[in-house]
Amino acid sequence: MSESPPPGRSRRKPILMGAAAVAAIGVVAAIGYLTWPTAAAEDRKEVNVESADVVRGDLTELVRASGKLGFGDPRDLGTNLAGTITGLPGVGSVVGVGGELFRVDDRPVVLFRGELPMWRSFESGMEDGADVFQLERNLKDLGFFDREPDQEFAESTAWAIEEWQESLGLDDSGSIELGRIVFSPTDVRVAQHKIAVGSAAGAGVLGVSGTSKEIGVSVDPNLGAIATAGSEVIVVLPNGAEAKGKVAGVGTPVEQDDPTSGEKKLKLPLTITLDDLAVADGLDNVSVSVIVTRVRAEDALQVPVLALLARPGGGFAVEVVNGKQTKMVDVELGAFADGMVEVTGGDLEEGDRVVVGE
């Protein structure tokens, strides 16, 4: 049986679904549906209707969250040395292994690579330890140590230290006082001078960060299943351009102030890295949007939400184009996402065309 509107009349009127009906089909927001055609509309010819294909595939939802693009891993670096700060590096400069971080009493404090902080002096007779191995590895990388690094401070270690000290204009004592070296897991970028030249040395001399830009974003914890390390995302930059990125790290859920309600809500912190860092040139500490794709249903038969008709007395149908006529097909609904709805039951097939709202 075909059903279409009388000539000269609008085919459908949009209505809003009430809260009870929304809850009944598992949707969290009111969605516009269309009224059922009247009996007078039966057996009419369809003319110039808008239609869409019934498709099959993963039903995906795009979840958007606000984030901040900038240099990651911000922290402060300083020294245990007593004295006066006599030199500071330029803001924005990068310091690598063996590089000078700043000067105390006109002598350099040097960056070495390592996870362990410098917690004791390096000198002959000291106990073996992982920090000694860390020191020898750096000296070897800099060309001053010709053995395989180990945890023993040996005579060869002292000789390597002397050569390193001579290269920097330091006293070649063969030992290193606490605070002369700052260990960092990575190279650092100078972000801020915490104190000025002429100030007393201390724990906070420089504000530094990592050398690569990344994005920090917080999402609802229920997205944890899709926002896993390695997941692909889209980053929308301030100029509207889109760039590809990946989830590089997932933190532990923490309470954060919600900017809309002002209440504290549990959020899952994510670290996003860009596939092409060049797209972020000239951008630092700017707001961006991160789009995460969530699959609501796999291999699902789908129609546009605007194709749905609310049945009198409950239920839904779609109007399927059949040549120059249409026919009504009852459907059962599943998940909703981004203007599409999953069809879980009904005489509907992939490739059918359904009338959408006008």
Summary of the structure (lengths in Angstrom):
residues: 358
radius of gyration: 32.6
end to end distance: 21.8
largest distance: 103.1
contacts: 1064
relative contact order: 0.21
helix: 13%
strand: 43%
